[in-house]
Amino acid sequence: MDFNELFIRLKKRFPDAGYSNPRDPFSVLISTIISQRTRDEQTHVAAQALLSAYPTARNLATAEIKDIEKLIKSAGFYHVKARKVREVSRIILKEYNGSIPDDYESLIRLPSVGQKTANCVLVFGFGKEAIPVDTHVHRISNRLGIIDTKTPEESEQALRKILPEKYWLDINHLFVQFGRNICRPIGPRCAKCPVFDLCSWEGRFK
């Protein structure tokens, strides 16, 4: 795969999808936990409501569960998620004085924080090179023939080995937009694909 050509074309097609300045790490962490098994639109609404009411770990650590549940109800699984975000906030307050750790090892030890969440915080919260692999990145990387893996966790490890670091900050943004608009899970718009000739997916001619 010609990664330079791939990213040039995707950036040209989605000029607003590249990496931007880091956001508040706490907001990124909480939003990503809320996003688990939830559509992006619902995540945004729930996360905005919660973080407007409780913008810091100190605020959220002392919130009532019923109040958190009410704010994030639109995200689904809100009973479980309400307890998760408060638990994480309490640990951050107790062990890190309210500041989000900026290293993978510390993040991954937090409850409800897996590989994807830890990498999201590193990339979107701190601007550090990492590869957050969601369903879009996993599906598209395999569909294009960049890697051949079964799970997002395997995809992250495979991409780290072959993808030059200069593309790590952009891959999630670009592949998410590409996956939503063109390389969709069902009914991909191959006729409108800017990287059709780079793709090795056997279903692209159907």
Residue pairs with C-beta under 8 A, 6 or more apart in sequence:
1 144
1 145
1 146
1 198
2 198
3 163
3 164
3 167
5 195
5 198
6 144
6 195
6 198
7 167
7 170
7 174
9 194
9 195
9 198
10 17
10 174
10 175
10 178
10 194
10 195
11 17
11 18
11 170
11 174
12 194
13 178
13 182
13 194
14 174
14 177
14 178
14 181
17 173
17 174
17 176
17 177
18 170
18 173
18 174
19 123
19 127
19 169
19 170
19 173
21 127
22 124
22 125
22 126
22 127
23 124
23 125
24 125
25 100
25 102
25 121
25 125
25 126
26 55
26 56
26 57
26 92
26 100
26 125
27 47
27 51
27 55
27 125
28 120
28 121
28 124
28 125
29 88
29 100
29 107
29 113
29 117
29 120
29 121
29 125
30 47
30 50
30 51
30 60
30 85
30 88
30 89
31 43
31 44
31 47
31 51
32 116
32 117
32 120
32 121
33 81
33 84
33 85
33 88
33 112
33 113
33 117
34 43
34 46
34 47
34 50
34 72
34 75
34 81
34 85
35 43
35 47
35 75
36 77
36 81
36 112
37 76
37 77
38 46
38 75
38 76
38 77
42 74
42 75
42 76
43 75
45 74
45 75
46 71
46 72
46 73
46 74
46 75
46 78
47 72
47 75
49 71
49 72
49 74
50 60
50 68
50 71
50 72
50 85
53 59
53 63
53 67
53 71
54 60
54 63
54 68
56 98
57 89
57 90
57 92
57 93
57 98
57 100
58 89
58 93
58 98
60 68
60 85
60 86
60 89
61 86
61 89
61 90
61 92
61 93
63 86
65 82
65 83
65 86
68 82
68 85
68 86
69 78
69 79
69 82
72 78
72 81
72 82
72 85
75 81
84 111
84 112
87 111
87 112
88 110
88 111
88 112
88 113
91 110
91 111
92 98
92 99
92 100
92 110
96 106
100 107
100 121
100 125
101 107
102 122
102 125
102 126
102 128
104 118
104 119
104 122
104 130
107 113
107 117
107 118
107 121
107 122
108 114
108 115
108 118
113 121
115 133
115 152
115 153
115 156
116 132
116 133
116 134
116 152
116 156
118 130
119 130
119 131
119 132
119 133
119 156
120 132
120 172
122 128
122 129
122 130
123 129
123 130
123 131
123 132
123 168
123 169
123 172
124 132
127 169
129 165
129 168
129 169
130 168
131 137
131 156
131 159
131 160
131 163
131 168
131 171
131 172
132 172
133 141
133 152
133 153
133 155
133 156
133 159
133 172
134 152
134 172
134 176
135 152
135 179
135 185
136 172
136 175
136 176
136 178
136 179
136 180
137 152
137 155
137 159
137 171
137 172
137 175
137 176
137 179
138 149
138 151
138 152
138 155
139 179
139 183
139 185
140 175
140 178
140 179
140 183
141 147
141 149
141 155
141 158
141 159
141 175
142 148
142 149
142 155
143 183
143 188
143 199
143 201
144 195
144 198
144 199
144 200
144 201
145 199
145 200
145 201
146 159
146 162
146 163
147 155
147 158
147 159
147 162
148 158
149 155
149 158
159 171
163 171
179 185
181 189
182 188
182 189
182 192
182 193
182 194
183 189
183 193
188 203
188 204
190 196
190 199
190 204
190 205
193 199
193 204
196 204
